[in-house]
Amino acid sequence: MTVLTNRQTTAPATSADEPRTFGMVVKAYIALTKPRIIELLLITTLPVMFLAAGGLPPLWTSVSVMVFGTLSAGSANALNCYVDRDIDQKMRRTRRRPLARHQVSPRGALIFGVVLGILSATGLWLTTNLLAALLSTAAILFYVLVYSMLLKRRTPQNIVWGGIAGCMPVLIGWAGITDRLDWAPLVLFGVVFFWTPPHTWTLAMRYKEDYAAAEVPMLPVVATERRVIMESIAYTWATVLCSLLLWPVAHTTLFYPAVAGVLGVLCLWEVHRLLARLNAGKTGVALRPMRFFHWSNAYLALLFLAVAIDPLLA
């Protein structure tokens, strides 16, 4: 696919010289970190620490990983906002972000993101270990340099490989407790890896026109609805099967595979309903892709809750 180079921007949502209070500026910088996305990342971090510790993890280590992990995710998101400031103005879903509304200067966002990244890596190194700090730094660099700058505007496979950055909190949480990596966190890494494409593609189906206007080749923009749904089904099956691998790999109790199995059946039911609606002649919004998007959020949260509960039962 050819490189997308159109970076023209629409008129700013707010005036650059609009008076702003200190509170408004603070709120704008917090918004740069995309707090709702950070919540999802932390949902996968803390349960892994329970699994790594075989029960309750050390309080100080848990707090440290969660705090500096939040700074790490905030750094990556702020730098992503800096890179995507032109296309964010073109999309209804993102045009109220601080840079798109000129509430924060591009230079300010860049410095803010870099400082958060330095603080997160330094904090993890000093309070946990070097491996956790290196994994945190790698996640930031991968999200910004590989996904945001290289893949996002060039290929419909952007979120498949770019989603690796979102899998890193699993490894960071495990490394924070054990100072090493093992097969169990790699299995959960795989769960998040396979989960990410269908989760993102169903959101992109809802905002297909936005991505098209911004010339971002998300799969729903460049492929038919049938292909998007079929690939979403394949990745969802991979997610569920990978989730069940944790049972023999981590030697969990029967609680985890029972929960993972029930959640997996429900998730597969939802994604196959997309295909059923398509076969019934439904298209566009009538396919109800956001139903699967919201359910996939619940699936991941509940699955990792089971990951945290299982070692407590053992």
C-alpha positions in Angstrom: 0.0 0.0 0.0 1.3 3.5 -0.8 2.2 5.8 2.0 -0.5 8.2 3.0 0.9 11.7 3.1 -2.1 14.0 3.2 -1.7 15.9 6.5 -4.0 18.9 5.9 -5.9 19.8 9.0 -9.4 21.2 9.4 -10.2 24.3 11.3 -9.4 24.0 15.0 -12.2 23.2 17.3 -11.2 26.0 19.7 -9.2 29.2 19.3 -5.5 28.9 20.2 -5.8 32.2 22.1 -8.9 31.2 24.1 -8.3 32.1 27.8 -7.7 29.0 29.9 -7.4 28.6 33.7 -4.8 26.5 35.4 -7.4 23.8 36.1 -8.3 23.6 32.4 -4.6 23.3 31.4 -4.1 20.5 34.0 -7.2 18.7 32.7 -6.0 19.0 29.1 -2.6 17.4 30.0 -4.4 14.6 31.8 -6.6 14.0 28.8 -3.4 13.6 26.7 -2.7 10.4 28.6 -6.1 8.9 27.6 -7.1 7.7 31.1 -9.8 5.3 29.8 -7.2 3.4 27.8 -4.8 3.3 30.8 -7.6 1.7 32.9 -7.8 -1.2 30.4 -4.0 -1.6 30.5 -4.0 -1.7 34.3 -6.7 -4.4 34.2 -4.2 -6.7 32.6 -1.2 -5.7 34.8 -2.4 -6.3 38.4 -3.9 -9.8 38.0 -0.6 -11.0 36.4 1.2 -9.9 39.6 -1.2 -12.1 41.6 -0.4 -15.0 39.3 3.4 -14.4 39.5 3.3 -14.2 43.3 1.1 -17.3 43.6 -1.2 -15.2 45.8 -1.2 -11.7 47.2 1.8 -9.8 45.6 4.0 -7.5 47.8 2.1 -4.3 48.4 5.0 -1.9 47.7 5.9 -3.7 44.4 2.3 -3.7 43.3 1.8 0.0 44.0 5.1 0.8 42.2 4.3 -1.2 39.1 0.8 0.3 38.9 1.9 3.9 39.5 4.9 3.9 37.1 3.0 1.7 34.7 0.4 4.4 34.5 3.1 6.9 33.8 4.4 4.7 31.0 1.1 4.3 29.4 0.4 8.0 29.8 3.7 8.7 28.1 2.9 6.5 25.1 -0.6 8.0 24.7 0.6 11.6 25.0 3.3 11.0 22.3 0.7 9.3 20.2 -1.5 12.4 20.5 1.5 14.4 19.3 2.1 12.2 16.3 -1.6 12.0 15.4 -2.5 15.7 16.0 -3.3 16.3 12.3 -5.6 13.3 11.8 -7.3 13.7 15.2 -8.8 17.0 14.0 -10.4 15.1 11.1 -12.2 12.4 13.1 -15.3 13.0 15.1 -14.2 10.5 17.7 -10.9 12.3 18.4 -11.4 15.9 17.4 -12.0 17.0 21.0 -8.6 15.8 22.2 -6.4 18.6 23.6 -4.0 19.0 20.7 -6.9 18.9 18.2 -8.6 21.7 20.1 -5.3 23.6 20.6 -5.6 23.4 24.4 -2.0 22.2 24.5 0.9 23.1 22.2 2.6 20.4 20.2 5.9 21.2 21.9 4.2 21.0 25.3 2.7 17.6 24.5 6.0 16.3 23.2 7.9 17.4 26.3 5.2 16.1 28.6 5.2 12.6 27.0 9.0 12.3 27.1 9.2 13.4 30.7 6.5 10.8 31.7 8.4 8.1 29.9 11.7 9.0 31.7 9.9 9.1 35.1 8.2 5.7 34.5 11.4 3.9 33.4 13.5 5.5 36.2 10.8 4.7 38.8 10.4 1.1 37.8 14.2 0.6 37.8 14.7 2.1 41.2 11.6 0.5 42.9 11.3 -2.9 41.1 14.0 -4.0 38.7 15.8 -3.2 35.4 13.8 -5.8 33.4 10.5 -4.1 34.2 12.0 -0.7 33.3 13.3 -2.0 30.0 10.0 -3.6 29.0 8.2 -0.3 29.9 10.6 1.7 27.7 10.2 -0.8 24.9 6.4 -0.6 25.0 6.6 3.2 24.7 9.0 3.2 21.8 7.1 0.4 20.0 3.8 2.2 20.3 5.1 5.6 19.1 7.8 4.6 16.6 6.4 1.4 15.1 2.6 1.8 15.5 2.0 5.5 15.4 4.7 6.6 13.0 5.3 3.5 10.8 2.2 1.2 10.6 -0.9 3.2 11.4 -1.0 5.2 8.1 0.5 2.6 5.9 -1.2 -0.8 6.3 -4.5 -2.4 7.4 -2.3 -4.7 9.5 -1.5 -1.7 11.7 -3.4 -2.7 14.8 -2.4 -6.4 14.5 1.3 -5.7 15.0 0.9 -2.3 16.6 -1.2 -4.0 19.3 2.0 -5.6 20.7 2.5 -2.4 22.7 -0.8 -3.1 24.5 0.4 -6.6 25.4 3.5 -5.4 27.2 1.8 -4.6 30.6 1.4 -8.3 31.1 5.1 -8.8 30.8 5.9 -5.8 33.0 3.6 -7.0 35.8 5.2 -10.4 35.8 8.8 -9.0 35.6 8.0 -6.6 38.4 7.4 -9.6 40.7 9.8 -12.2 39.5 12.6 -10.2 37.6 12.3 -12.7 34.8 9.9 -13.9 32.0 8.2 -17.2 31.8 5.6 -19.1 29.7 2.6 -18.0 31.7 3.0 -14.3 31.0 3.8 -15.1 27.3 0.4 -17.0 27.1 -1.4 -14.0 28.5 0.6 -11.8 26.1 -0.9 -13.9 23.3 -4.4 -13.5 24.7 -4.1 -9.7 24.5 -2.4 -9.9 21.1 -5.2 -12.0 19.5 -7.9 -10.0 21.4 -6.8 -6.6 20.1 -7.6 -6.8 16.4 -11.3 -7.8 16.6 -11.8 -5.4 19.5 -10.4 -2.5 17.5 -11.9 -3.5 14.1 -15.4 -3.5 15.5 -14.8 0.0 16.8 -13.4 1.0 13.4 -16.6 -0.4 11.8 -18.6 2.1 13.7 -16.2 5.0 12.8 -15.3 3.8 9.4 -16.1 7.2 7.8 -13.8 8.9 10.3 -10.8 6.7 9.5 -11.5 7.1 5.7 -11.6 10.9 6.1 -8.2 10.8 7.9 -6.8 8.4 5.3 -6.0 5.8 7.9 -6.3 2.3 6.3 -7.9 0.4 9.1 -9.2 -2.9 7.9 -12.9 -1.8 7.8 -11.9 1.1 5.5 -10.2 -1.0 2.9 -12.0 -4.4 3.1 -15.6 -5.6 2.9 -17.6 -6.1 6.0 -17.6 -9.9 5.4 -13.8 -10.0 5.4 -13.6 -7.9 8.6 -16.1 -10.1 10.4 -14.4 -13.3 9.2 -11.0 -12.1 10.4 -12.6 -11.0 13.7 -14.0 -14.5 14.1 -10.6 -16.1 13.5 -8.8 -13.8 16.0 -11.5 -14.4 18.6 -11.2 -18.2 18.3 -7.4 -17.7 18.7 -8.0 -15.6 21.8 -10.2 -18.1 23.4 -7.9 -21.1 22.6 -4.9 -19.2 23.8 -6.7 -18.3 27.1 -7.2 -21.9 27.8 -3.5 -22.7 27.5 -2.9 -20.9 30.8 -4.5 -23.8 32.6 -1.7 -26.4 31.9 1.1 -23.8 31.5 0.5 -22.1 34.9 -1.0 -25.1 36.6 -4.1 -23.2 37.7 -7.0 -24.7 39.6 -10.1 -25.7 37.8 -11.6 -22.3 38.6 -9.7 -20.5 35.9 -10.4 -22.8 32.9 -14.1 -22.9 33.9 -14.4 -19.1 33.9 -12.3 -18.8 30.7 -14.4 -21.4 29.0 -17.7 -19.7 29.8 -16.4 -16.3 28.8 -14.9 -17.8 25.6 -18.3 -19.3 24.6 -20.0 -16.0 25.2 -17.4 -14.1 23.3 -17.6 -16.5 20.3 -21.4 -16.3 20.4 -21.2 -12.5 20.1 -18.7 -12.4 17.2 -20.6 -15.1 15.3 -23.8 -13.1 15.7 -22.1 -10.4 13.7 -21.8 -12.9 10.8 -25.4 -14.0 11.3 -26.7 -10.4 11.0 -24.5 -9.9 7.9 -26.0 -13.0 6.3 -29.5 -11.7 7.2 -28.8 -8.6 5.1 -27.8 -6.2 7.8 -25.0 -3.7 7.1 -23.3 -0.7 8.7 -24.7 0.3 12.0 -27.4 -2.4 11.7 -24.7 -5.0 12.2 -24.3 -3.6 15.8 -20.5 -3.9 15.9 -20.3 -1.8 19.1 -22.1 -4.6 20.9 -19.1 -6.9 20.4 -16.7 -4.0 21.1 -18.3 -3.4 24.6 -18.5 -7.2 25.3 -14.9 -7.7 24.4 -14.0 -5.1 27.0 -16.0 -7.1 29.6 -14.5 -10.4 28.4 -10.9 -9.2 29.0 -11.6 -7.6 32.4 -13.4 -10.7 33.7 -10.8 -13.1 32.3 -8.0 -11.3 34.0 -10.1 -11.1 37.2 -10.2 -14.9 37.1 -6.4 -14.8 36.6 -6.1 -12.9 39.9 -8.6 -15.0 41.9 -7.2 -18.4 40.9 -3.9 -18.3 42.9 -5.9 -17.1 45.9 -8.0 -20.2 45.7 -5.0 -22.4 45.3 
